[in-house]
Amino acid sequence: MGRAGGGRAVVSAHAGRGRPVAAASGRQVKLGAYVTFQGGTWQVAAVAGASVTLVDEDGQTASVLASFLFADPAFTVVGSPATGVQPWGLLESVPERERERALAWQRHIREIETGLPGGPNSVGMPRPEYDPQHQSMAEREQAKAEELTQLGWPRVSRATVRRMRARYHDQGLWGLIPRRKPSSATGQADERVVAAILEALRRQRGRSKGTLKGLRELTGQILADTHGPGTVALPPPSTFNRLARVLADPLEHPGRPARTATAPVRPFTPTVALRPGELVQIDTTRLDVMAIGEDGKPVRPELTIALEVATRSVVAAVLREEGTKAVDAALLLAEMAVPHPVRPGWPDHLRLAHAAVPYDRLLALDARLRSAAARPVAVPETIVIDRGAIFLSTAFLAACETLGVSVQPAPPRSPAAKGSVERTFGSINTLFAQHVAGYTGSHILQRGEAAEGEARFTVAQLQELLDEWITACWQHRPHDGLRHPLLPKKALAPNEMWGALLGACGYVPLPLTGADYLELLPVRFHPITGRGIRINHRTYDHTLLNEHRGRPSPAGAGGKWEVHLNPHDVRQIYIRLPDGHLHEIPWIHRDHVHAPMSETTWRHIRTTLEQRAEREAHEAALAEAADQILRRARPLPDPAAPVTAAAAGATGPQTVDDDAEAQDSLDAIEAHAPDADGRPADSDELSPPTGRFALYDAFEEAEHW
């Protein structure tokens, strides 16, 4: 609050900002002034200390603090110019000559109003012709007009000076810039032609794009329909093309892809996560490597990964031969939430004990980390998915709900929403895939002529290679997007970033058992008949079903029983009996199939063989054919590999009869049978890596988690 001359009380809303007196006086609340406050008009009746008494049109009074009055968003002083920050950035776009002329006008106006060119806070004595104490405003304006005329300024009169003062009070320095009428982008083109072009562009919006020639023909039709044939002439093609480019939106220009017209460019916002598991991005793509399928033919497997954004760690990766199913996406959740076990044959430096993490403290919380690989373990809080069917399936959403995970679908046609995982796919192709036999290149122009012939790894073997590469290379490779606040210039590796965040966020283990794994498998409902459970021409039976044959389920829909089936190993199912637990029911021909068999392989066998006999005989023939296919597709044993002590102790010394029996076995015959080129199958040349398949036991696998 302040006191003005003549005993007038004033409160300035902008005191001490060094602005001109004329401008500052317009922002002062004086006795008798009218102000706008809380949507109404009030008159200032009294100013006492820090409070202001207001009177409205009905005679109602209100006493408010001056700070509260000035803080109201609708506060203005009636009759004063609106205040605000001048657009200084726009002045940079003004030509230098015009900008200097505006600054000169500002100094002249300040001298007219205050007597000093620098404003009220500047030092010095005013010139006699501009002294406010002795000269009126009209005399000062006339003196300034005569001075500028003598300096060579063209057409400067007292009216010009008064007009420039008014523009300065209304718009500030920007009001002193000469205004020119903006030129039209269409020039002197006929408005009827411009309207017809806009209508033609509107009709083409969202459709497949054509050419400018086609757009010109459509514009001619619109002109003929609107104004009559021959009334309005179309401009020449060059003029029409210029008008079309000016009037069309850049995304709707003829020749551009049609989809971009409905998908405007969105502002880029980087994805930020501050703790492990806060945000996980999941996506699927084809790996640029040819592998050997279950039927022995080359295939391109499909890769699904889960990327933890805070540490850029690949916390889960799954390779599938045909296509990722909902069960694979659901099992990704279990894989990223439990420690990854160290595979046999991996070096010791790939163990978590050698990683840059507080291993001893973690081991005290979770004993499973003793045999874990050097990869982060993170229970996801939010998962970002695309709108693929497998991620929107009931199995995946139910698994997320069971583990307390929030699912966030990415906006349609917005690859930047999952930019981190999309970029990781490119890194996997360049850092891993191109060094693997059977690499196909990122597109057809990079593919070699014998890419399919180079395939030497099965999908399971390729999965082992990928897991080892992630642990040994990706998790220890510095990432430019990982920076610590205390080390902003150093790029950290995913494992290093995980260790740094563990100190701030901690680690909470999530114990999962084999029963939890079974609960994540897809669910279907089937009746229990006298022969067991029939699924896709396969019969599953066990003595556990004896007391339930022909009886309805007490909890299943329509009396059918709840069955869990792994589509990647159909040799057994799991049924929920009245005790509430899932029980394993084997396929009646499981002993004939010595490797995991998927639904894809089963369908291939069914389409290959004809149904020749009764159902039981046909099913047995299918089982035998499946065993033969899997035997041909699985890797051959390496004869040069040393026999482990455990294997020697388990088998013991062999007799002559045992040797003869071993040579007569199907495995031995296949191992020593010559290839098509005459070389023995057990030759060391181009022999695939060793590996064997066994019956999958979920409870045994859970012991390694």
Summary of the structure (lengths in Angstrom):
residues: 705
radius of gyration: 40.9
end to end distance: 72.9
largest distance: 133.0
contacts: 1952
relative contact order: 0.06
helix: 41%
strand: 16%
